[in-house]
Amino acid sequence: MKHPTAVTTCNLDLENLVTDSNRSIATLAITTLLKTGSESSIDRLMKQISSFMSEISDEFKVVVVQAINALCQKYPRKHAVLMNFLFTMLREEGGFEYKRAIVDCIISIIEENSESKETGLSHLCEFIEDCEFTVLATRILHLLGQEGPKTNNPSKYIRFIYNRVVLEHEEVRAGAVSALAKFGAQNEEMLPSILVLLKRCVMDDDNEVRDRATFYLNVLEQKQKALNAGYILNGLTVSIPGLERALHQYTLEPSEKPFDLKSVPLATAPIIEQRAENAPVAVAKQPEKVAATRQEIFQEQLGAIPEFRGLGPLFKSSPEPVALTELETEYVVRCTKHTFVSHMVFQFDCTNTLNDQILENVTVQMAPTEGYEVIGYIPAKSLVYNQPGTCYTLVALSEEDPTAVACTFSCMMKFTVKDCDPNTGETDDEGYEDEYVLEDLEVTVADHIQRVLKPNFGAAWDEVGDEYEKEETFTLSAIKTLE
């Protein structure tokens, strides 16, 4: 709801609708009140919701849970009341979507409020003791492995996790083994007990469970933080679709060399284009489609160009193209920056807005202020009226100082112009060389920094070591708080 204050004048009428015999109307009334009511009204609203939750369908229950989730973000001090209500709902009968909505809500509370972490984890532990949904059980086990070792008394979660190894089917057992390993990797006091439990899992009936237990057992017995961080706590940080394509390509071209994981693009955190609070509430969630990310699409497109095949995996592509011309000019040029290990590729998307000209052999000549070296250009063969075309410029980073990455490039678009009849499309045989000055293009440090998925930041930080650590003190005179 974008303008809750505009509806608050109707709250009294809405409260009367909560007892309406039509439960659809009652549900919409209560969810609206949850979004418009004050913090002091939450306790009363929770009692009203409890009176009819058993009488409405799972679809409407999901709507109520989503409204409670929004309420948790709005009033953090009411987390305890809302958490207890959610746990009561979790113990009741319900379908997968309904239970998933509750689990999502509890997890979001745990992630946003450290004071509610242990209460939330305890509720989820009790839930997986009698959980019929494999997806939810494995997700909760994963959460326990991430958050449990950071609590004041991590050992209390081991019983719940190991019970899953004893009582559940293979998918849940495998998730439980991974969770146990994360406790052993982060707590030296618990490590001997965890090793004993993992040794029991080595004899499991399922291959996946046995393999995980054997692998984690061998890693933990080394007692090396770097190994724990790389193979247990953070795991693979590569793109899974990218890994699949790279492995497939490796099988098509037999080689004596072992597969190099460094040839796979990194998995990056998704760009959030729209905040959750601005999104409409979905009653029934549609099946998610697995699609390649923007960076993976660029990796595939650039990999198809012979000149770029030896550059290695794509490290980063700029989130948005940079405009190098005004929109109203005769030529419109936008640049996307692609960063590799020791090179950068500049992709120029060009549009010719003149209907009496055709441009051929279009390139963007670049001159760096320092450090970089221009390797070559790949032209756009032809730019007809209002049809976008793409050309590329390849540059190499400085070999003397690879950390000197900030630079400004002056850009000049060069091309051959051929006049044409806008009515018939006939083009002159003869053309002439011309050029068009573009805006300067800046490459900053941000173009060489990528946010990667690190589930355990503390372990990743320790893995880097003191050698790369630099400590400085800054005075933020214009800022009163970091919140």
C-alpha positions as CSV (number, residue, x, y, z in Angstrom):
1,M,0.0,0.0,0.0
2,K,1.6,3.3,-1.2
3,H,-0.5,5.8,0.8
4,P,-1.7,4.1,4.1
5,T,-2.3,7.4,5.9
6,A,-5.0,8.3,3.4
7,V,-7.0,5.2,4.5
8,T,-6.6,5.6,8.2
9,T,-9.8,7.6,8.5
10,C,-11.7,4.4,7.4
11,N,-10.1,2.2,10.1
12,L,-13.2,2.2,12.3
13,D,-15.4,1.0,9.4
14,L,-12.8,-1.6,8.5
15,E,-12.7,-3.0,12.0
16,N,-16.5,-3.6,11.8
17,L,-15.9,-5.5,8.5
18,V,-13.5,-7.9,10.3
19,T,-16.5,-9.8,11.7
20,D,-18.3,-9.9,8.3
21,S,-19.8,-13.3,7.4
22,N,-18.0,-13.1,4.0
23,R,-14.5,-14.2,4.9
24,S,-13.0,-12.7,1.8
25,I,-14.2,-9.3,2.9
26,A,-13.1,-9.9,6.4
27,T,-9.6,-11.0,5.2
28,L,-9.2,-7.9,3.1
29,A,-10.3,-5.7,5.9
30,I,-7.9,-7.2,8.4
31,T,-4.9,-7.0,6.0
32,T,-5.7,-3.4,5.2
33,L,-5.8,-2.7,9.0
34,L,-2.5,-4.3,9.4
35,K,-1.0,-1.9,6.9
36,T,-2.8,1.3,8.2
37,G,-3.1,0.6,11.9
38,S,-0.7,2.0,14.6
39,E,1.7,0.0,16.7
40,S,-0.7,0.1,19.6
41,S,-3.4,-1.7,17.7
42,I,-1.3,-4.8,16.7
43,D,-2.2,-6.9,19.8
44,R,-5.9,-6.3,19.2
45,L,-5.6,-7.1,15.5
46,M,-3.7,-10.4,16.2
47,K,-6.6,-11.5,18.5
48,Q,-9.1,-10.7,15.8
49,I,-7.1,-12.6,13.1
50,S,-6.9,-15.7,15.4
51,S,-10.7,-15.9,15.6
52,F,-11.2,-16.6,11.9
53,M,-7.9,-18.0,10.5
54,S,-9.2,-21.6,10.6
55,E,-12.2,-20.6,8.5
56,I,-10.5,-19.1,5.5
57,S,-8.6,-20.8,2.6
58,D,-4.9,-21.1,2.2
59,E,-4.8,-18.4,-0.5
60,F,-6.2,-15.8,1.9
61,K,-4.0,-17.1,4.7
62,V,-1.0,-16.3,2.5
63,V,-2.3,-12.8,2.0
64,V,-2.5,-12.4,5.8
65,V,1.0,-13.7,6.3
66,Q,2.3,-11.2,3.7
67,A,0.6,-8.4,5.5
68,I,2.2,-9.5,8.8
69,N,5.6,-9.6,7.1
70,A,5.2,-6.0,6.1
71,L,4.2,-5.2,9.6
72,C,7.3,-6.8,11.0
73,Q,9.5,-4.4,8.9
74,K,7.4,-1.4,10.0
75,Y,7.3,-2.1,13.8
76,P,10.5,-4.0,14.9
77,R,9.5,-3.8,18.6
78,K,6.5,-6.0,17.9
79,H,8.6,-8.9,16.6
80,A,8.0,-11.1,19.7
81,V,4.2,-10.8,19.4
82,L,4.2,-11.4,15.7
83,M,6.7,-14.3,15.9
84,N,4.5,-16.1,18.4
85,F,1.5,-15.6,16.2
86,L,3.4,-16.9,13.2
87,F,4.5,-20.0,15.1
88,T,1.0,-20.8,16.1
89,M,0.0,-20.6,12.5
90,L,2.9,-22.8,11.5
91,R,1.7,-25.6,13.8
92,E,-1.7,-25.7,12.2
93,E,-2.7,-27.7,9.1
94,G,-2.0,-26.0,5.8
95,G,-0.6,-26.5,2.3
96,F,2.9,-25.8,1.0
97,E,2.4,-22.2,-0.2
98,Y,0.9,-21.2,3.1
99,K,3.7,-22.9,5.2
100,R,6.4,-21.4,2.9
101,A,5.0,-17.9,3.4
102,I,5.2,-18.3,7.1
103,V,8.7,-19.7,7.0
104,D,9.8,-16.8,4.7
105,C,8.3,-14.3,7.2
106,I,10.1,-15.9,10.2
107,I,13.4,-16.0,8.3
108,S,13.1,-12.3,7.3
109,I,12.5,-11.5,11.0
110,I,15.6,-13.5,12.0
111,E,17.8,-11.7,9.3
112,E,16.6,-8.2,10.3
113,N,16.5,-8.5,14.1
114,S,19.3,-10.2,15.9
115,E,17.3,-10.2,19.2
116,S,14.7,-12.4,17.5
117,K,17.2,-14.8,16.0
118,E,17.3,-17.5,18.8
119,T,13.5,-17.4,19.2
120,G,12.9,-17.8,15.5
121,L,15.5,-20.6,15.1
122,S,13.9,-22.5,18.0
123,H,10.4,-22.2,16.4
124,L,11.8,-23.5,13.1
125,C,13.6,-26.4,14.9
126,E,10.3,-27.5,16.3
127,F,8.7,-27.2,12.9
128,I,11.1,-29.5,11.1
129,E,10.5,-32.2,13.8
130,D,7.2,-32.8,11.9
131,C,7.6,-31.2,8.5
132,E,6.2,-32.9,5.5
133,F,7.7,-30.5,2.9
134,T,11.2,-31.4,1.8
135,V,12.0,-28.0,0.4
136,L,11.1,-26.2,3.6
137,A,13.0,-28.7,5.8
138,T,16.2,-28.4,3.7
139,R,15.9,-24.6,3.6
140,I,15.6,-24.4,7.4
141,L,18.6,-26.8,7.8
142,H,20.6,-24.5,5.6
143,L,19.6,-21.5,7.8
144,L,20.5,-23.4,11.0
145,G,23.9,-24.1,9.5
146,Q,24.4,-20.4,8.7
147,E,23.0,-18.8,11.8
148,G,23.1,-21.5,14.5
149,P,26.9,-21.4,15.1
150,K,26.7,-17.6,15.8
151,T,24.2,-18.0,18.7
152,N,25.1,-18.0,22.4
153,N,24.4,-21.8,22.8
154,P,24.9,-23.4,19.3
155,S,25.0,-27.0,20.7
156,K,21.2,-26.9,21.4
157,Y,20.5,-27.1,17.7
158,I,22.6,-30.2,17.0
159,R,19.9,-32.6,18.4
160,F,17.3,-31.2,16.0
161,I,19.7,-31.4,13.0
162,Y,20.9,-34.9,13.7
163,N,17.4,-36.1,14.2
164,R,16.9,-35.4,10.5
165,V,19.8,-37.7,9.7
166,V,18.2,-40.5,11.7
167,L,14.5,-40.0,10.7
168,E,14.2,-38.3,7.3
169,H,14.7,-39.4,3.7
170,E,17.9,-38.8,1.7
171,E,17.4,-35.2,0.6
172,V,16.8,-33.9,4.1
173,R,19.6,-36.1,5.4
174,A,22.1,-34.6,3.0
175,G,21.0,-31.1,4.1
176,A,21.4,-32.0,7.7
177,V,25.0,-33.3,7.1
178,S,25.9,-30.0,5.5
179,A,24.4,-28.1,8.4
180,L,26.4,-30.2,10.9
181,A,29.7,-29.5,9.0
182,K,29.1,-25.8,9.3
183,F,28.8,-26.0,13.1
184,G,32.1,-28.0,13.2
185,A,33.8,-25.4,10.9
186,Q,33.0,-22.5,13.1
187,N,33.2,-23.9,16.7
188,E,36.4,-25.7,17.8
189,E,34.8,-26.9,21.1
190,M,32.0,-28.7,19.2
191,L,34.3,-30.1,16.5
192,P,35.1,-33.5,18.2
193,S,31.3,-34.2,18.6
194,I,30.6,-33.1,15.0
195,L,33.3,-35.4,13.7
196,V,31.7,-38.4,15.6
197,L,28.3,-37.6,14.1
198,L,29.8,-37.3,10.6
199,K,31.6,-40.6,10.9
200,R,28.2,-42.2,11.6
201,C,26.9,-40.6,8.4
202,V,29.7,-42.2,6.3
203,M,27.8,-45.5,6.3
204,D,24.5,-44.0,5.1
205,D,22.5,-45.8,2.4
206,D,22.4,-42.8,0.1
207,N,25.4,-41.9,-2.1
208,E,24.9,-38.1,-1.7
209,V,24.8,-38.3,2.1
210,R,27.8,-40.6,2.2
211,D,29.8,-38.4,-0.2
212,R,29.0,-35.2,1.8
213,A,29.9,-36.8,5.1
214,T,33.2,-38.2,3.8
215,F,34.1,-34.9,2.2
216,Y,33.3,-32.7,5.2
217,L,34.9,-35.2,7.5
218,N,38.2,-35.0,5.6
219,V,38.1,-31.2,5.4
220,L,37.3,-30.7,9.1
221,E,40.0,-33.1,10.2
222,Q,42.6,-30.8,8.6
223,K,41.7,-28.1,11.1
224,Q,42.5,-25.3,8.6
225,K,40.3,-22.2,8.6
226,A,41.1,-21.5,4.9
227,L,39.8,-24.9,3.9
228,N,36.7,-24.6,6.1
229,A,35.9,-21.2,4.5
230,G,36.5,-22.3,1.0
231,Y,34.8,-25.7,1.0
232,I,32.2,-25.7,3.8
233,L,31.2,-22.1,4.8
234,N,31.2,-20.3,1.4
235,G,31.4,-23.1,-1.1
236,L,31.2,-22.4,-4.8
237,T,30.9,-18.8,-5.8
238,V,30.6,-19.4,-9.5
239,S,27.5,-19.1,-11.7
240,I,25.7,-22.4,-11.8
241,P,24.4,-22.0,-15.4
242,G,27.9,-20.7,-16.4
243,L,29.4,-23.8,-14.8
244,E,27.0,-26.1,-16.6
245,R,27.9,-24.5,-20.0
246,A,31.6,-24.6,-19.3
247,L,31.5,-28.3,-18.3
248,H,29.4,-29.1,-21.4
249,Q,32.0,-27.3,-23.6
250,Y,34.8,-29.2,-21.8
251,T,33.2,-32.5,-22.7
252,L,32.8,-31.5,-26.3
253,E,36.5,-30.7,-26.7
254,P,38.5,-33.5,-25.0
255,S,41.7,-32.2,-23.3
256,E,44.5,-33.6,-21.2
257,K,44.3,-30.5,-19.0
258,P,42.0,-30.7,-16.0
259,F,38.9,-28.5,-15.9
260,D,39.8,-25.0,-14.7
261,L,37.1,-23.6,-12.4
262,K,38.6,-20.1,-12.9
263,S,37.2,-20.2,-16.5
264,V,33.6,-20.0,-15.0
265,P,32.0,-16.6,-14.4
266,L,31.4,-15.6,-10.7
267,A,27.9,-15.8,-9.3
268,T,26.9,-12.2,-8.6
269,A,24.2,-10.8,-6.3
270,P,21.1,-10.0,-8.3
271,I,20.3,-6.3,-9.1
272,I,17.0,-5.4,-7.3
273,E,15.0,-3.5,-9.8
274,Q,12.0,-2.9,-7.7
275,R,11.6,-3.0,-3.9
276,A,9.3,-5.5,-2.4
277,E,7.0,-2.9,-0.8
278,N,6.2,-1.5,-4.2
279,A,5.3,-4.8,-5.7
280,P,1.6,-6.0,-5.7
281,V,0.7,-8.8,-3.3
282,A,0.5,-12.1,-5.1
283,V,-2.1,-14.5,-3.8
284,A,-0.7,-17.5,-5.6
285,K,3.0,-17.6,-6.6
286,Q,3.7,-18.6,-10.2
287,P,6.3,-21.3,-10.9
288,E,9.8,-19.7,-11.1
289,K,11.5,-19.9,-14.5
290,V,15.2,-20.6,-14.6
291,A,16.8,-17.9,-16.8
292,A,20.3,-16.8,-17.6
293,T,21.4,-13.6,-15.9
294,R,22.3,-10.5,-17.8
295,Q,26.0,-11.1,-17.2
296,E,25.7,-14.7,-18.4
297,I,24.1,-13.5,-21.6
298,F,27.0,-11.0,-22.2
299,Q,29.5,-13.8,-21.5
300,E,27.9,-16.0,-24.2
301,Q,27.7,-13.1,-26.7
302,L,31.3,-12.0,-26.2
303,G,32.5,-15.6,-26.2
304,A,31.1,-16.1,-29.7
305,I,33.5,-13.4,-31.0
306,P,36.8,-15.0,-31.9
307,E,38.9,-12.0,-30.8
308,F,37.5,-12.3,-27.2
309,R,37.7,-16.0,-26.7
310,G,41.1,-15.9,-25.0
311,L,40.1,-13.2,-22.4
312,G,38.9,-15.7,-19.8
313,P,35.7,-15.5,-17.8
314,L,33.7,-12.2,-17.7
315,F,34.2,-10.6,-14.3
316,K,31.7,-7.8,-14.5
317,S,29.5,-5.9,-16.9
318,S,28.3,-2.3,-16.0
319,P,24.8,-2.4,-14.6
320,E,23.5,0.3,-17.0
321,P,24.9,1.5,-20.4
322,V,26.6,4.9,-20.4
323,A,25.2,7.5,-22.8
324,L,27.9,9.1,-24.9
325,T,25.6,11.4,-26.9
326,E,22.4,13.3,-26.4
327,L,19.2,11.5,-27.4
328,E,18.2,14.2,-30.0
329,T,21.5,14.0,-31.9
330,E,22.0,12.5,-35.4
331,Y,23.9,9.5,-33.9
332,V,23.0,7.9,-30.6
333,V,25.7,5.9,-28.8
334,R,25.6,4.0,-25.5
335,C,28.5,2.1,-24.0
336,T,28.5,-1.0,-21.8
337,K,31.8,-1.8,-20.0
338,H,32.8,-5.4,-19.7
339,T,35.7,-6.2,-17.3
340,F,37.9,-9.3,-17.6
341,V,41.0,-10.3,-15.6
342,S,43.5,-8.2,-17.6
343,H,41.4,-6.6,-20.3
344,M,38.3,-4.5,-20.8
345,V,35.8,-4.7,-23.7
346,F,33.8,-1.6,-24.5
347,Q,30.5,-2.4,-26.3
348,F,29.1,0.5,-28.2
349,D,25.4,0.3,-29.2
350,C,25.0,2.8,-32.0
351,T,21.9,4.1,-33.7
352,N,21.8,6.2,-36.9
353,T,18.8,8.6,-36.8
354,L,19.4,10.1,-40.3
355,N,17.2,8.5,-43.0
356,D,19.3,9.8,-45.9
357,Q,22.5,8.1,-44.8
358,I,23.9,4.7,-44.2
359,L,27.1,4.3,-42.1
360,E,29.6,1.5,-42.8
361,N,32.6,0.1,-40.9
362,V,31.7,2.0,-37.7
363,T,34.3,2.0,-35.0
364,V,34.8,4.0,-31.8
365,Q,38.4,5.1,-31.5
366,M,39.5,5.5,-27.9
367,A,42.5,7.3,-26.4
368,P,43.3,6.6,-22.7
369,T,44.8,9.2,-20.5
370,E,47.1,6.7,-18.9
371,G,47.8,3.0,-18.2
372,Y,45.5,1.2,-20.6
373,E,46.6,0.1,-24.1
374,V,44.1,-0.2,-27.0
375,I,44.5,-3.6,-28.6
376,G,42.0,-3.5,-31.4
377,Y,38.5,-2.6,-32.8
378,I,35.7,-4.7,-34.1
379,P,33.5,-2.6,-36.4
380,A,29.8,-2.5,-37.0
381,K,29.5,-3.4,-40.7
382,S,26.5,-1.2,-41.4
383,L,24.1,1.2,-39.6
384,V,20.9,1.8,-41.6
385,Y,18.3,4.3,-40.5
386,N,17.0,3.6,-36.9
387,Q,18.4,0.1,-36.8
388,P,20.9,-0.3,-33.8
389,G,24.3,-1.9,-34.5
390,T,27.2,-2.8,-32.2
391,C,30.9,-2.3,-32.4
392,Y,33.6,-3.2,-29.8
393,T,36.9,-1.8,-28.6
394,L,39.4,-4.0,-26.8
395,V,41.9,-2.6,-24.3
396,A,44.5,-4.1,-22.0
397,L,45.1,-3.1,-18.4
398,S,48.4,-1.7,-17.4
399,E,51.0,-4.5,-16.9
400,E,53.3,-2.2,-14.8
401,D,50.6,-1.4,-12.2
402,P,47.4,-3.6,-12.5
403,T,45.8,-1.6,-9.6
404,A,45.9,1.6,-11.6
405,V,42.4,1.0,-13.1
406,A,40.8,4.5,-13.0
407,C,41.1,6.2,-16.4
408,T,39.3,8.6,-18.8
409,F,39.0,7.7,-22.5
410,S,38.4,10.3,-25.2
411,C,36.1,8.7,-27.8
412,M,35.7,9.4,-31.5
413,M,33.3,7.5,-33.7
414,K,34.7,6.9,-37.2
415,F,32.8,5.6,-40.2
416,T,32.2,5.7,-43.9
417,V,29.1,7.7,-45.0
418,K,27.0,6.7,-48.0
419,D,24.1,8.9,-49.0
420,C,20.8,7.1,-49.8
421,D,17.3,8.0,-51.0
422,P,15.0,7.9,-48.0
423,N,12.0,6.9,-50.2
424,T,13.6,4.1,-52.4
425,G,16.5,3.1,-50.1
426,E,19.0,3.3,-53.0
427,T,22.5,3.9,-51.8
428,D,25.4,5.7,-53.6
429,D,28.3,3.5,-54.6
430,E,30.8,6.0,-53.4
431,G,31.1,7.1,-49.8
432,Y,33.4,9.3,-47.8
433,E,35.1,9.1,-44.4
434,D,33.7,11.0,-41.5
435,E,34.0,11.1,-37.7
436,Y,31.8,12.2,-34.8
437,V,33.1,13.3,-31.4
438,L,31.5,11.5,-28.4
439,E,31.5,12.3,-24.7
440,D,34.5,11.1,-22.7
441,L,34.1,7.7,-21.1
442,E,35.3,7.1,-17.5
443,V,36.5,3.9,-16.1
444,T,36.4,3.8,-12.3
445,V,37.5,1.5,-9.5
446,A,33.8,0.4,-9.2
447,D,34.0,-1.2,-12.7
448,H,36.6,-3.6,-11.2
449,I,34.7,-4.5,-8.1
450,Q,32.0,-7.1,-8.0
451,R,29.6,-8.0,-5.2
452,V,29.8,-11.8,-5.0
453,L,27.7,-14.1,-2.9
454,K,29.5,-15.0,0.3
455,P,27.2,-16.7,2.7
456,N,29.7,-16.4,5.6
457,F,31.4,-13.0,5.4
458,G,33.4,-13.6,8.6
459,A,35.0,-16.7,7.2
460,A,35.7,-15.0,3.9
461,W,37.3,-12.0,5.7
462,D,39.6,-14.3,7.7
463,E,40.5,-16.2,4.6
464,V,42.0,-13.1,3.0
465,G,44.6,-12.6,5.8
466,D,46.3,-9.6,7.3
467,E,48.6,-9.2,4.2
468,Y,45.9,-7.4,2.3
469,E,44.4,-5.4,5.3
470,K,44.8,-1.7,5.5
471,E,43.4,0.3,8.4
472,E,42.7,4.1,8.2
473,T,40.6,6.6,10.1
474,F,38.2,9.0,8.5
475,T,36.2,11.9,9.9
476,L,32.7,12.2,8.5
477,S,31.9,15.7,9.5
478,A,28.7,16.1,7.5
479,I,27.1,12.8,8.7
480,K,25.8,12.4,12.3
481,T,24.9,8.7,12.1
482,L,25.8,5.7,10.0
483,E,22.2,4.4,10.0
